[in-house]
């Protein structure tokens, strides 16, 4: 059985302590599209009956775990009591949220469609059942899909999980599909673009990593019943695929003609925040080998691209090397022309798309996880994590690797505790972008890699 209590401490502590936590999980969406596609369209394909539909004590509203059930049956209670998603709508009432929409001329944040898209289950009125309430926040169906066709069958042990998927249940157990669904709010997509303008109004920058965020508020266990119904779980694999999907998502936004530019300027949210937002004084610039760019050039936020390269360096070394060169080519193309940038981004997308199936099938055992850590350290020592966003993703990657060591049985409890302490030190080095010191981050990562099993 795998639960959060058996995993090493992760950056969850850092995230929860951050003053930005109220928006870490639940992002505003600025460019409200008339139509949606991808995972959002799948989630909204059927009527949403409302979170109250799941609240019965004989359904998912029990206050205790059912011993003789395939699921815990206290999922609604866990969501309501401890999951930040349940309080997403309430966040819109806070002064910080109201200030953002006031600056943007959007009026009350609790009524602005661009806010409701990610702070609640904002399906069209025609798809709202009798018990549906926007005030419930990001409820069950916001992730699991409209339940009108499967709410009764999913409790029937004679009905397979595959049958419920056909009836509209969203496949959250599939890491690629879960990543796409999560990223529609946690990163934004070309349908739900998170813009630099809304950040200028006060919204913090975005951060997301699939494996870590999956375990922020777990309302399930990975046990024999889960595996029988949904297949094996592998957190390291989920981390790897999440990086690939996030990198592809960035490139899709970058190549979309409606979202990539605002007037004569590119959409700056796609670029690295700290390339511009830093102290004007001081001669602190240093080269980043992975970009090939000189000083004074605004860089794309390539954190997920860089991290996915470490995935491919193990799964398919040739593809990893190709991804590195194609990422450098994309950086160079941004200083050339819009056409060159689009062409380079599309080449990268093709490489990532072509690798996801292979990554999904890769076992990510202890030996391969050691190689990932070594690869992370090589890039860190070469200077490729001078940008805070990249270092943050590398820290998250290292933590998922440590979790993978424990899940694979490669470390005992004593070593797990030791590595967890080093993980905490690594977390502390990326806790604050304003005070980030690359040398401290590299030293913390080096200590972790040296202590990892060999």
N, C-alpha and C positions, 0 to 999 in steps of 0.2 A: 504494500500500500504506500503510495506516495502522496504526501500532503506538505503544506508549507512548513510544518513543524519539523519535518525530517530533512529539509533543505538547508544549506548554509545560509547565513545571513547575507542579504543582498542589498542593493542600493535603495531598497524600499525604505530603510531607515533614513537615508539622506533625503529622499523625495518627500517623505512624510514630514520631515522637520523643516523643509524649505518653506519660505514665505510665499512661494509660488504654487503651493500644492493645490490650492483651490481651482487652479486652471490646468494643472498637470494632467488630470484625468479627463476633463470635460472642456473641450475647446469651443470657442465661438466660431461660426462660419460666416464669412462676410458676403461672398458673392452667391446669393441664393439663386439656384438654377430653377428654371420652370420645369425642367424634367431632370430625372436622375438616371444613372446607369450603374452597371456593375453590382456590387454587393448591396448598395442601398436599394436598388430596384428589386432585388431578390427579397430583402427583408420587408419591403413594402408591397409585395405582390398580393397579399391576402389581408383580410380584415383583422385588425388588432382589437382583441377583446378587453384588454386592460389588465394591469397587474393584479387587481383584486380577484380576477378569475383564478389565479394561482394560489390565493391566500388561505384556502381551506386547510384546516389541521390534518385532513386526510389526503391532502394534495402535497403542496410544497410549503405549507404554513405551520408545520409542526415546530414546537420549541425544542424538541429533542430529536436525536437521530433514530430513525427506525432501523432495528437490527435485522429484520427479515425482508427488507426491501432492496431492490436493485440500486436505489438512490437514497440519499440521506433523508429526504423529504422535509428538511428544514431550510431549504434554499431561499424561500421567500423571506423567512425570518432573518437569515444571515444578510441578505441584500438590504432589507429594511433597517437593520440595526447597525451595520458596520460598513456597508458599501457606499462609497462616495457618489456613485451613480444615482442612488436613491434620493440624494439631496441636490441633484444637479439643477433642478428648477429653482430651488430656494436660493441658490447662488446668484441667480439673476436679480434677486431683490436686494442684494448687498450694495453698499455705496460704490464699491469699486466697479461693479458691473454697470450700474446706472450711470456712472461717470463716463464709461467708455461709449455707451450708446448716445449719451447727451452730446459728447464731442463729435460724434459722427452724424448727428441730426436724425437719429433713429427713434427717439422718444423712449418709452418705457421698455426696458430690456425684457420684461416678462411677456411682452406682446410683439416684439420685433421678430419676424420670421427668421432672420439671419441668426438670431441667438437661439431660437427654439429648435433649429435644425440639429443642434448637438447637445443642448441642455435638456432635451426631453425627447419623447418618442413622437416626433412631429410628422405623423402620417396625414394624408389628406382627410378632410372631414368625412368623406364618403366611406373611408376605411376604418372608422372609429366605432367600436361596439358600445353597448349601453353602459358598461362599467369602465370605459376608457376615460382617463383624465390626464391632461397635459401636466397637471401639478404632481403627478407621480414621478416625474423626472425620467431618467433613462432606465426604463423598466425591462421586464423579461423579454418582451417581444421586440424591443429595439435591437437586440442582439440575436435572438432566436427566431425572429420572423413572425409574421402574422399567424395566429394560432387557430383561426376558424376551422381549418380542415384537419388539424392534428391534436387539438386540445383534449379530445376524448380518447383518441387512439393511442397516444404516447404513454398512457398509463396501463395499457393492456399488454400483458406479457406475451400474448399470442401475436401481437403486431410487431414486426421487426423495425429496427431503427431505420433501415433502408426505406421501408414503406412510409415512415413518417417524414423522411427527407423528401420523398416524392410528393407528399402532401403539403410541403412548404416549410418544414422545419429547416432552419439554416444550419449548415454543417460546421459548427464552431469547433468540432474536434479536428478538422482538417486545417493544419497550420497556415497554408497559403490562403484559404478562404477566411480564416479567422483574422489573419493579418490585413487582408483587404477591407474587411468590415471594420476592424478597429481603426485603421488608418483613415477611414472616411471622416472621422472626427479628430483623431489624435494627431494627424499630420495634415489632413486636408487633401482633396483631390481636385481634378479639373472641374468637377461638378459642384464641389463644396470648397472653393478656394479660400484658404486662410491667407490674407493679404498683409503686406507691410503697413498698409494704411491703418488697419485695426490695431496692429502692434504700436503704431505711432500714437494711437489714442489711449494706450495704456496696457494692452494685452502682452503678457510675457511671451518669450520665445517658446517654441514647441520642442518637446523631447518625447521619445517613445522607443521601447524595445519590447518585442513580443513576449519573450519568455518571462521577463521580469514583471511586466504589466499583467500577464495572465495570472500571476500568483499574488497580486496585490490584495485581493479580497476573494479568495477561492470559496466557492459554494459547492464543491464536489471533491471527491477523492479518486485517485487513480488506483483502483483496486481490481480484483478479478472480474467483477461485474462490468466495470467500465471497459476493461480490455476486451471482454467477450463481445460487448455491444459495439464498441467504437475503435478497437484496435490498440496497438501498443502506443505508449506515450514516450517521447524523447525530448526533454527540455532543450538540450544542446542543438538538436535538429530544428526545433522551433525557433530558437535564437537565429540560427543560420538562415532559415527560410524567411524569417521576418526581416532580416537585413536585405535580402534580395528583393523582396516585395517592396520594401520602403525605398530602395534605390530606384527600382523601376517606376514607382509612383512619382518620385522627384523628376525623373526624365520625362514622364508623360505630361507633367505640368509645364516643364521647360519647353516642350515641343508643341504645346497647344497654342494656336494662334490667338485665342481669346483670353488666355490667362497669363501668358508669358511676358506680356508687355503692358505697360500703362502709359499711354501716350508715347513719347520718345524714349522713355526709360524702361528698362527691364523690370519685371516684378521682383523687387528686392528681397522679398521673403525667401526666395530660392537661393539666396547667397548667404555666406557666413556672417552672422551678426558681428562677431568680434573682429572682422576685417575692417570694419568702420567704427564700431562702438568701442573705442578704447581711448586712453588718455592721449591728447595731442602732443604733449611734451615727451621728450626722451627718444633715444635712438634704439628702439627695441626690435626692429625688424630682423628676422632671420629666415633663411630659405627653407621652403618645404619641398623636398625632392619629388614628392608625388604630384606636384602641380606643374613644375617647370616655369613658374611665373616669378617675376621680379617684384620689387617693392612698389606699393602704391596701387596695386591692381586688386579690384574687388573680386573675391574668389567665390565660386559656387560652394554651397554647403555640401561637401562631398563625403560627410561622415559615414553614411550608410554604404556608399560606394567603396570607400577605403576598407571598412570592416568586412564587407562581403568578399573583398579580394582575399582576405585571410581565410575565409571559408573555402574559396576555390583553390587556394594554395595547397590545401590538403586533399580536397575532393578530386580536383582536376588541375594539377600544377600548370599545365599548358594554358588552360582557360584563365587561371589566375594571373599568369604573366600577360596574357592578352588583355585582360581587364585593366591591369595597371597601365599598359601603354595606351589603351583606348580612353582611360580616364585622363591621362596627361594630354591626349589629343583634344579632349573636350575642353579642358581648361584653356589650352592654346586657342581653340576655336572661338571662345568667348571674347577674345581680343581681336578677332578677325572680322566676322560678320554674322548676322542672324542666320543666314543660309548655312554657313559652315558649322555654326553651333547646332542647328537642327540636325544636320547630317551626322555629326559626331555623336549626338545624343541618341539618335536612332540606331546607330551601330552598337552603342553600348546596350541599349534596350534589347537588341537581338541576342547579344552575348548572355545577358542575364536570363532572358526568357528561355534560352536554349539550355541553360544549366539547372533550372529549378527542379526538373524531374530527377536528375542525377543527384542533386543535393538531398531531395526528399527521400531517396532510397539509401542514402549513405548511413552507416550505423553509428558514426561518431562515438567510437569506443575510446578507452583511455589513451591508447597510443596516438590516435589522431588528435585528441584533445591537447596532448602535450605539444604536438606540432603547431596547433593553433596558437597556444601561449607563446611558443618560441617565435612564431611569425609576428605576433603583436609586439613583442619586445624588440625584435630587429627593426621594425618600422619606428618604434618609439625612440630608440637610440639613434636612428638616422635623422630624426627631427620631423617625422610625418605627423606627429600629434601636437604640434605647436598650437593649432586651433583648438579652442576649448571643446567645441561640439564633437570633434573627432576623438579627443581624449575621453570625453564622457562616454561615448559609445564603446571605446576600447575597454573602459572600466566595466561597463555592463557586460561586454563580451567575456571578460576574464571571470566575472562572477558566474555566468552561465556555464563556463567551462568547469569551474570548481564544483558547481551543482552536478555537472555531468560526471565528474570523478566520483562523487559520493554515490550517485544513482547506480554507477557501474560497479561499485564495490571496490574501487581502486584505492580507497583510503579508509582507515578505521576512524573511530570517533575522535581519538586524540589528535590525529593529523587533520581531521575535518575541523576541529576547534581551532587548531593553529592556523590553518588556511583562512578560516572565517575571520580571525583577528587581522590577518594581512589584507583580506578583502575590505574590512572596515577602514583600514589605513588608506587603501587605494580609493575608496569612496570619498574619504575626507579630502583627498587631493583634488577632487573634481566637484566639491560641494558648492563652490561659488565661482562663477565665471569672472567676476570682477577681481578676484584675488588669486586666480589660477596661476600657478607657477609650473612650467613644463618640467623643470629639473626635479621638483618634488614628485610629480606624477611618474616620471621615468624611474626614479629611485624606488617608489612604492611598487610599481609593476615589476621591476627587477627582483625585488625581495620576494614577491609572490611567485614568480616563475622559478626562482632558485629553490623555493620550498615545495614546489609541486612534485608529485610522484614521478619517478623516472622509469 
